[in-house]
Amino acid sequence: MSPTSAAPPEPYELPLSGQLRMMMGAFWASPVRRHLVILAIALLVIIIATTYATYRLNEWNGPFYDALERRDMAEFLRQLGVFGIIALSLTLLNVIQTWLNQTTALKMREGLARDLANVWLTPGRALKLAGAGSIANNPDQRLHEDTRILAENTTALAIGLVNSTILLGSFIGVLWAISTDFGFNIAGHHVVIPGYMLWATILYALTGSVLSNVVGSMLARLNADRYAREADLRSALVRANENLKPITLARGEPSELARVQDAIGGVLGMLRKLAWALTNLTWVSSGFGWLALVAPIIIASPMYFSGELTFGGLMMAVGAFNQVNTALRWYVTNFSVIADWRATLARVSFFRNALLMADTPAKEGEVISYQHGAEKDGVSINAVEVYGEPDRGAEGHGIKLKEDGFTVEPGEKVMVNGDPGTDRHLFFQALSGIWPWGKGEIRLPQADRMIMMPQEGYLPTAKLRDVMTYPSGIPDVTDEGLKAALLQVGLDRYVDRLDQVERWDRVLDKEEEAALQVANAVLRKPDWLVMDDVLEGLEPEVRVLLIGVLEELEGTTLIYVGRSEDFANRFKPKIYHVAPLHPNGTNGNGRDGAESDGEKT
């Protein structure tokens, strides 16, 4: 794709400065802030101490190599003792710094992962983001792998940058002092270059940095694309593993294999591009690294051969050159790590920003007005239209209420249905408050005593007793009460498995999952129960049983969103209707955010 035809940036994308501000703000508000500040101060002290010990080691080069040149055994042995003290000190400091590095990375990952999880699972927010396009793909990758890489790379790069800066400040003076008055003759003229060694070192490192930036300019984008392809592969593998039974029954292994192979091919394709980019970068980084073995000697040789430097002084100059060059070439040495860091920084910050933006409608008037009344108030719905996409107006896809509105008083039974193809699930989500885009007004009672029961509930991997009392448990519930609820909904064979931990979504069939949802309502005894086609597609005897259980919920107001003749015949509810916004009656929602999965049979 040519630059002129590149897609415009998404609203959630931020410049590098914005990415940094967002993540620094998140860290500053994080509970790990105090730990990070303490660790940062400790690291700074250790880095300064290490730099001082390195400076003393460089000074030690002079008398040590001069003693060798003079063949002075006594001085040679004394300098070996000095070296032992310096080396022991550096070893101890390196051990402490390694522990501090690892602990800082751990705390930084804790702050990142917990903050992103909190932002993601803020009530209603994750579902709103689900319709925002590619940014919502594979949030597990951003929460797990991207936060790990970002935390580790941020720690390593920050410590390396501070260390290189302090080294640079410490050894610049050494190079300047060694070559303050260096001069040489050109065509009979004596030319003096103050700080000759310093300027030569800066030029050497600057050349390597510029070449690395030119050669490795594509690494950040390639790393971001690679992480996206890795996430696609993991998603394909997990999806296939989660659906092995229907895939096998449909003889769909070849089709799934083709999808998995395509995902593997996407990862391998990105790895090939990365391999070439890193190979090209190695020409620069490795070449300048090997050249650094002789470059300081070559640069300092005019001073040595002119007699301005002793052999010990030459070794001091070489040591100082290496320290300054290492500090100045920090960017070159870490270019691929910086590219990796920028890729994960963008992925994490864009995802976080998109989540925060999900709470804000694009334009005024695009959201339904929600009000919560007193505990005894009913449900009131007035002129409601629900849009299938958050950035569409009345001309976009969605549904509307045929009637001007209706009110549900406590204790009543109500059904909201519509013609086949009408996205009634969208109305249920609007009534729940998790899909607020549209217009009109919905007034609800206090949410404490209201249960929203989707067509397909969530069954956590936990003990059966915890699944039955999901999400937050039920105080004072007894085993007898749990067993009675199971028997009431026809789940007799599970009464002895209350403490068994399972993937219950794999153990239970569709009828049993629906029965378990109703058992949850039996235990929680809600004042209001809003159901989304829960009885759709169940066996007749199961529908009759569950409707009988719902009938025994004394004092519970029932609102059923869907088409169920059994429910209508048993409860004789007030009936209201939803219809597509499109005049032709088609449902054009097409966005996962509305969870429009059609009518299930």
C-alpha positions in Angstrom: 0.0 0.0 0.0 1.4 3.4 -0.9 1.9 6.1 1.7 -0.8 8.2 0.1 -3.4 5.4 0.4 -2.6 4.5 4.0 -5.6 4.2 6.3 -6.1 7.2 8.6 -5.3 6.6 12.3 -8.0 5.2 14.5 -9.4 7.6 17.2 -7.8 5.6 20.0 -4.3 5.9 18.5 -1.9 8.2 20.3 1.4 9.8 19.5 4.4 8.6 21.4 4.1 11.5 23.9 0.5 10.7 24.5 1.3 7.0 25.0 3.9 7.9 27.6 1.6 10.3 29.4 -1.2 7.7 29.6 1.0 4.9 31.0 2.9 7.2 33.4 -0.5 8.5 34.7 -1.7 4.9 35.1 1.5 4.0 37.1 1.2 7.1 39.2 -2.3 6.1 40.2 -1.3 2.5 40.8 -0.8 0.9 44.3 2.7 -0.1 43.2 3.8 3.5 42.9 5.4 3.6 46.3 7.3 0.4 45.7 8.6 1.6 42.3 9.8 4.9 43.7 11.7 3.2 46.5 13.2 0.7 44.0 14.1 3.5 41.6 16.0 5.4 44.4 17.8 2.2 45.5 18.8 1.5 41.8 20.1 5.0 41.4 22.3 4.7 44.5 23.6 1.3 43.3 24.3 2.6 39.7 26.2 5.6 41.1 28.2 3.4 43.3 28.9 1.0 40.4 30.0 3.9 38.2 32.4 5.1 40.9 33.9 1.7 41.2 34.2 1.5 37.4 35.9 4.9 37.4 38.4 3.7 40.0 39.0 0.5 38.0 39.8 2.7 35.0 42.3 4.7 37.1 43.9 1.5 38.2 44.8 0.7 34.6 47.5 3.4 34.6 49.7 2.3 37.5 49.1 -1.4 36.8 50.3 -1.3 33.1 53.1 1.1 34.0 54.3 -1.4 36.6 54.3 -4.1 33.9 56.2 -1.8 31.5 58.8 -1.1 34.3 58.8 -4.8 35.3 58.2 -3.6 38.9 57.1 -6.8 40.8 56.3 -5.1 44.1 54.0 -2.5 42.5 52.5 -5.2 40.3 51.5 -7.3 43.3 50.2 -4.2 45.2 48.0 -3.3 42.2 46.7 -6.8 42.0 45.5 -6.4 45.6 43.8 -3.1 44.7 42.1 -4.9 41.8 40.8 -7.6 44.1 39.1 -5.0 46.3 37.6 -3.2 43.3 36.5 -6.4 41.6 34.8 -7.7 44.8 33.0 -4.4 45.2 31.8 -4.5 41.6 30.6 -8.1 42.0 28.6 -7.3 45.1 27.1 -4.2 43.4 26.2 -6.2 40.3 24.5 -8.9 42.4 22.4 -6.2 44.2 21.6 -4.4 41.0 20.4 -7.7 39.4 18.0 -8.3 42.2 16.7 -4.8 42.1 16.3 -5.0 38.3 14.2 -8.2 38.6 12.1 -6.9 41.5 11.4 -3.6 39.6 10.4 -5.5 36.5 8.1 -7.7 38.6 6.4 -4.6 40.3 6.1 -2.8 37.0 4.4 -5.8 35.5 2.1 -6.1 38.5 1.1 -2.4 38.0 0.6 -2.8 34.3 -1.4 -6.0 34.4 -3.6 -5.1 37.3 -4.3 -1.6 35.8 -5.2 -3.0 32.4 -7.4 -5.8 33.9 -9.2 -3.2 36.0 -9.8 -0.9 33.1 -10.9 -3.8 30.8 -13.3 -5.4 33.3 -15.0 -2.2 34.4 -18.7 -3.1 34.3 -20.0 -2.9 30.7 -16.8 -1.6 29.2 -15.3 -4.7 27.6 -18.5 -5.5 25.8 -18.8 -2.0 24.4 -15.2 -2.2 23.1 -16.0 -5.6 21.4 -17.5 -3.7 18.4 -14.6 -1.3 18.0 -12.8 -3.3 15.3 -9.3 -4.8 15.4 -8.3 -3.1 18.7 -10.7 -5.5 20.5 -9.1 -8.6 19.0 -7.3 -10.9 21.5 -7.3 -8.8 24.6 -5.6 -11.7 26.4 -2.4 -11.0 24.3 -2.3 -7.4 25.5 -3.0 -8.3 29.1 -0.6 -11.2 29.3 2.3 -11.1 26.8 2.4 -7.4 25.9 2.4 -6.3 29.5 5.2 -8.7 30.3 7.3 -7.5 27.5 6.6 -3.9 28.1 7.4 -4.2 31.9 10.7 -6.1 31.3 11.8 -3.8 28.5 10.9 -0.6 30.3 12.8 -1.7 33.3 15.9 -2.8 31.3 15.9 0.3 29.1 15.3 2.8 31.9 18.1 1.3 34.0 20.4 1.1 31.0 19.8 4.7 30.0 20.4 6.0 33.5 23.6 3.9 33.8 24.9 5.0 30.5 24.2 8.7 31.3 26.1 8.5 34.6 28.9 6.7 32.9 29.0 9.3 30.2 29.2 12.1 32.7 31.9 10.4 34.6 34.3 9.4 31.8 33.9 12.4 29.5 36.3 14.2 31.9 38.8 11.5 31.6 39.0 11.6 27.8 39.1 15.4 27.9 41.9 15.5 30.4 44.0 12.9 28.5 43.8 14.9 25.2 43.4 18.5 26.4 46.5 19.8 24.6 46.9 17.2 21.9 48.3 18.6 18.6 49.9 17.3 15.5 51.7 18.8 12.5 50.1 19.3 9.1 52.2 20.8 6.3 54.5 22.5 8.8 51.6 23.9 10.9 51.0 22.7 14.5 47.3 22.0 14.9 45.8 21.6 18.4 42.5 19.8 18.9 41.4 20.2 22.6 39.7 17.0 23.8 40.7 15.1 20.6 39.9 11.7 22.2 36.4 12.9 23.3 35.4 14.3 19.9 36.7 11.2 18.1 34.7 8.9 20.5 31.5 11.0 20.0 31.9 10.9 16.2 32.4 7.1 16.3 29.3 6.5 18.4 27.2 9.0 16.5 28.0 7.3 13.2 26.9 3.9 14.6 23.6 5.4 16.0 22.7 7.1 12.7 23.4 3.9 10.7 21.4 1.8 13.1 18.4 4.1 12.9 18.4 4.0 9.2 18.9 0.2 8.9 16.4 -0.7 11.7 13.7 1.9 11.1 11.0 -0.8 10.3 11.6 -2.9 13.5 9.0 -1.2 15.7 6.2 -1.8 13.1 7.3 -5.3 12.4 7.4 -6.2 16.1 3.8 -4.8 16.5 2.6 -6.8 13.5 4.4 -9.9 14.8 2.6 -9.7 18.2 -0.7 -9.3 16.4 -0.1 -12.4 14.3 1.0 -14.4 17.4 -2.3 -13.5 19.1 -4.2 -14.6 16.0 -2.4 -18.0 16.1 -3.2 -18.5 19.8 -6.8 -17.5 19.3 -7.2 -20.0 16.4 -5.7 -22.8 18.5 -7.8 -22.0 21.6 -11.0 -21.7 19.5 -10.3 -25.1 17.9 -9.6 -26.7 21.2 -12.7 -25.2 22.8 -14.9 -26.7 20.0 -13.4 -30.1 19.4 -16.6 -32.0 19.7 -18.7 -30.0 17.1 -15.6 -29.9 14.8 -15.1 -33.6 15.0 -18.8 -34.4 14.5 -18.9 -32.1 11.4 -15.7 -33.7 10.1 -14.3 -30.2 10.1 -10.7 -31.0 11.0 -9.4 -30.2 7.5 -11.1 -26.8 7.6 -9.8 -26.0 11.0 -6.4 -27.3 10.1 -6.3 -24.9 7.1 -7.2 -21.9 9.5 -4.5 -22.9 12.0 -2.0 -23.4 9.2 -2.9 -19.9 7.8 -2.3 -18.4 11.3 1.0 -20.2 11.5 1.9 -18.9 8.1 1.1 -15.4 9.3 3.4 -15.7 12.2 6.2 -17.3 10.1 5.8 -14.6 7.5 6.4 -11.9 10.1 9.3 -13.8 11.6 10.9 -13.9 8.2 10.6 -10.2 7.8 12.0 -9.6 11.3 14.9 -12.0 10.7 15.9 -10.0 7.6 15.5 -6.7 9.5 17.6 -8.0 12.5 20.2 -9.4 10.1 20.6 -6.1 8.4 20.9 -4.4 11.8 23.5 -6.8 12.9 25.8 -5.6 10.1 25.9 -2.3 11.9 25.8 -3.3 15.6 28.3 -6.2 15.2 30.6 -4.4 12.9 30.9 -1.4 15.2 31.2 -3.7 18.1 34.2 -5.5 16.7 35.8 -2.3 15.4 35.6 -1.0 19.0 38.3 -3.5 20.0 41.0 -1.5 18.0 39.3 1.9 17.4 40.4 3.4 20.8 44.0 2.3 20.2 44.0 3.6 16.7 42.5 6.9 17.9 45.0 7.3 20.8 48.0 6.0 18.8 49.2 9.5 17.6 49.4 10.6 21.2 51.2 7.4 22.3 53.7 7.4 19.5 54.4 11.1 20.0 55.3 10.4 23.6 52.4 12.3 25.2 51.0 9.0 26.7 52.7 6.2 28.6 51.5 2.7 28.1 49.5 2.9 31.2 48.0 6.2 30.0 47.1 4.5 26.7 45.2 1.8 28.6 43.4 4.4 30.6 42.4 6.1 27.4 41.2 2.8 25.9 39.2 2.1 29.1 37.7 5.6 29.1 36.9 5.3 25.3 35.1 2.0 25.9 33.0 3.4 28.7 32.0 6.6 26.8 31.5 4.7 23.6 29.3 2.2 25.4 27.3 5.0 26.9 26.9 6.8 23.6 26.2 3.6 21.7 23.4 2.7 24.2 20.9 3.5 21.5 22.7 1.4 18.9 23.1 -1.6 21.2 19.4 -1.5 22.3 17.8 -0.5 19.0 15.9 -3.7 18.6 14.8 -3.7 22.2 13.6 -0.1 21.8 11.7 -1.1 18.7 10.1 -4.0 20.7 9.3 -1.6 23.6 7.7 0.9 21.3 5.6 -1.8 19.7 4.2 -3.1 23.0 3.8 0.4 24.4 1.6 1.3 21.4 -0.4 -1.9 21.7 -1.0 -1.5 25.5 -1.7 2.2 25.5 -4.0 2.1 22.4 -6.0 -0.7 24.0 -6.2 1.2 27.3 -7.2 4.4 25.5 -9.9 2.5 23.5 -11.3 1.1 26.7 -11.6 4.5 28.3 -13.1 6.0 25.1 -15.7 3.2 25.1 -17.5 5.1 27.9 -17.8 8.3 25.9 -20.3 8.5 23.0 -18.9 10.1 19.8 -21.7 12.7 19.6 -24.2 14.2 22.0 -27.6 12.5 21.8 -26.3 9.0 20.7 -27.0 7.3 24.0 -30.1 6.2 25.7 -31.0 8.1 28.9 -30.9 5.8 31.9 -32.4 6.6 35.3 -32.6 4.5 38.4 -35.6 4.9 40.7 -36.4 3.8 44.2 -36.5 0.2 45.2 -40.3 -0.1 44.7 -40.3 1.7 41.4 -41.0 -0.3 38.2 -39.5 -0.3 34.7 -40.4 2.5 32.3 -39.4 2.5 28.6 -40.1 5.5 26.5 -39.5 5.9 22.7 -36.5 3.6 22.7 -34.4 3.0 19.6 -31.2 0.9 19.9 -28.4 1.4 17.3 -26.2 -1.6 16.3 -23.1 0.6 16.1 -22.0 3.3 18.5 -21.2 5.8 15.6 -24.5 5.4 13.7 -27.6 7.5 14.1 -31.2 6.5 13.3 -30.2 5.5 9.8 -27.8 2.9 11.1 -28.6 -0.7 11.9 -30.5 -1.6 15.0 -34.0 -2.0 16.4 -36.8 0.1 17.8 -39.8 -0.4 20.0 -43.0 -0.5 18.0 -45.1 0.9 20.9 -44.3 4.5 22.1 -43.3 2.9 25.4 -44.5 0.8 28.3 -44.3 0.5 32.0 -43.8 -2.7 34.1 -45.1 -2.5 37.6 -43.7 -4.8 40.4 -45.2 -8.3 40.2 -46.2 -8.1 36.5 -45.3 -10.5 33.7 -44.2 -9.0 30.4 -42.9 -10.4 27.1 -41.1 -8.4 24.5 -40.9 -10.2 21.2 -40.5 -9.4 17.5 -40.6 -10.9 14.1 -37.9 -13.5 13.1 -34.7 -11.8 12.1 -35.3 -8.9 14.6 -32.3 -8.6 16.9 -34.2 -8.9 20.2 -30.8 -9.6 21.9 -29.9 -6.0 21.2 -33.0 -4.8 23.1 -32.1 -7.0 26.1 -28.6 -5.5 26.1 -30.0 -2.0 26.0 -32.4 -2.8 28.9 -29.4 -4.2 30.8 -27.5 -1.0 30.3 -24.5 -2.7 28.6 -25.3 -1.4 25.1 -26.4 2.2 25.6 -26.2 3.6 22.1 -29.5 4.8 20.7 -32.1 7.2 21.9 -35.1 7.3 24.3 -35.3 6.8 28.0 -35.2 3.7 30.2 -36.0 4.0 33.9 -35.0 1.0 36.0 -35.4 0.1 39.7 -32.3 -0.2 41.8 -30.0 -3.0 40.4 -29.4 -4.7 43.7 -32.5 -7.0 43.4 -32.4 -7.4 39.6 -31.0 -10.3 37.6 -30.3 -10.1 33.9 -30.3 -13.6 32.5 -28.7 -13.9 29.0 -29.5 -16.7 26.6 -26.1 -18.2 27.2 -24.8 -17.7 30.7 -21.2 -17.7 31.9 -20.1 -20.7 33.9 -16.7 -20.1 35.6 -14.2 -22.9 36.2 -14.9 -23.3 39.9 -16.8 -25.5 42.4 -20.4 -26.1 41.5 -21.5 -24.3 44.6 -19.7 -21.2 43.5 -21.2 -21.5 40.0 -24.7 -21.7 41.4 -24.2 -18.6 43.5 -22.3 -16.6 40.9 -21.2 -13.8 40.8 -20.6 -12.9 44.4 -22.0 -15.7 46.4 -25.1 -15.8 48.6 -24.8 -15.3 52.4 -25.9 -18.1 54.6 -26.8 -20.5 51.8 -26.7 -24.1 53.0 -25.8 -27.3 51.2 -29.5 -28.4 51.6 -30.6 -25.2 49.9 -28.2 -25.8 47.0 -29.3 -29.4 46.6 -32.9 -28.4 46.8 -32.4 -25.9 44.0 -30.7 -28.5 41.8 -33.5 -31.0 42.4 -36.1 -28.3 41.6 -34.6 -27.6 38.1 -34.0 -31.3 37.3 -30.3 -31.5 37.9 -30.6 -34.4 40.3 -27.3 -36.1 39.1 -25.2 -33.1 40.3 -26.4 -32.9 43.9 -23.3 -34.8 45.1 -20.8 -32.7 43.1 -21.1 -29.3 44.9 -17.4 -29.2 45.7 -16.2 -30.5 42.4 -14.2 -28.1 40.2 -14.9 -28.5 36.5 -15.1 -26.6 33.2 -18.9 -26.7 33.6 -19.5 -25.3 30.1 -18.0 -28.5 28.8 -19.7 -30.8 31.3 -23.3 -29.4 31.0 -25.4 -29.6 27.9 -27.6 -26.7 26.7 -30.7 -27.7 28.7 -28.6 -28.2 31.9 -26.9 -24.8 31.5 -30.3 -23.1 31.2 -31.5 -25.1 34.3 -28.4 -24.0 36.2 -29.2 -20.3 35.4 -32.7 -20.8 36.7 -31.3 -22.5 39.9 -29.2 -19.4 40.4 -32.3 -17.2 40.3 -34.1 -19.6 42.7 -31.3 -19.1 45.2 -30.9 -15.3 44.8 -34.7 -14.6 44.9 -34.6 -11.4 42.8 -37.4 -8.8 42.8 -36.8 -8.5 39.0 -35.8 -11.2 36.5 -35.1 -10.1 32.9 -34.5 -13.1 30.5 -33.1 -13.1 27.0 -34.7 -16.0 25.1 -33.6 -18.4 27.8 -36.2 -21.0 26.8 -35.4 -20.9 23.1 -34.4 -24.2 21.6 -34.8 -26.3 24.8 -36.6 -29.6 24.9 -40.4 -29.3 25.5 -40.3 -31.1 28.9 -37.3 -28.9 30.0 -39.2 -25.8 29.1 -42.3 -26.9 31.0 -40.2 -27.7 34.0 -38.3 -24.4 34.1 -41.4 -22.4 33.5 -43.0 -24.2 36.5 -39.9 -23.2 38.6 -40.2 -19.5 37.4 -43.8 -19.6 38.4 -42.9 -20.5 41.9 -40.7 -17.4 42.3 -43.0 -15.5 44.6 -42.9 -11.7 44.2 -40.5 -11.7 41.3 -41.4 -9.6 38.3 -40.6 -11.4 35.0 -39.7 -9.7 31.8 -39.0 -12.2 29.0 -37.3 -10.8 25.8 -38.0 -13.4 23.1 -40.7 -15.6 21.5 -41.9 -18.4 23.8 -45.4 -19.8 23.4 -45.0 -21.8 26.6 -44.1 -18.6 28.6 -47.1 -16.8 27.0 -49.5 -19.6 27.6 -48.5 -20.1 31.3 -48.1 -16.4 32.4 -50.5 -14.6 30.0 -48.0 -11.6 30.0 -48.4 -8.2 28.6 -46.8 -8.3 25.1 -44.8 -5.6 23.4 -42.8 -5.7 20.2 -39.5 -4.6 18.7 -38.8 -4.1 15.0 -35.8 -3.4 12.8 -34.9 0.2 12.2 -34.5 -0.5 8.5 -37.7 0.0 6.6 -37.2 -3.2 4.7 -37.3 -5.2 8.0 -33.8 -6.6 7.6 -31.4 -6.6 10.5 -28.1 -5.1 9.5 -26.2 -5.1 12.7 -23.0 -6.8 11.6 -21.1 -5.9 14.6 -19.9 -8.2 17.3 -20.4 -5.5 19.9 -24.2 -6.0 19.7 -23.7 -9.8 20.0 -26.3 -10.3 17.3 -26.0 -14.0 16.8 -29.3 -14.5 15.1 -32.1 -16.8 16.2 -31.0 -20.0 17.7 -33.1 -23.2 17.4 
